């Protein structure tokens, strides 16, 4: 495998994630809803950032992965319906203890992966690995964006402070 090709792919994924993340935030920010309290405003901003991060991560991967399709559908459906009830699936009863333990571990793995409820075990493991890699890329890029924005804010405030002196 050529290392230059791998680095270009990783960098393009990071750049694409950052671009889509900022684009999603700007789109959601345009729907400027004022709330009554600072707590509600803070919660709304947090939800916007969270939704933008997941949406951009899923859009970078595209429709190739089950978890990305699941995230995109969840966000679209959340926008369409106001509230809905989620039915919890009953655990299947299994006679043997080792089968119960194995099924319990698999069910625990299905919960964090979007769309994992409908996957078989092999597909679930593959999607889990890919989803975890995407989450780690998302965290790194969001830290980079936050650091760059804080440097920019610091530099502009220092320039205005120095111009006063």
HUGI-V489662 format. One record per pair of residues at least 4 apart in sequence whose ideal C-beta (glycine too) atoms are under 6 Angstrom apart, sorted by the first residue. I is the first residue (numbers start at 0). J is the second residue. Records with the same first field share a line. If there is no record, write none. Layout:
I->J + J
This chain:
11->15
12->59
13->140
15->59
16->20 + 55 + 59 + 140
17->140
19->55 + 58
20->51 + 55
23->51 + 54 + 55
24->28 + 51
27->47
34->39 + 40
50->54
52->137
53->70
54->74
56->133 + 137
57->67 + 70 + 71
60->64 + 67
62->68
64->129
65->114 + 126
66->112 + 113 + 114 + 126 + 130
69->113 + 114
70->113
72->76
93->98 + 99
109->115 + 116
112->126 + 127 + 130
115->123
118->122 + 123
126->130
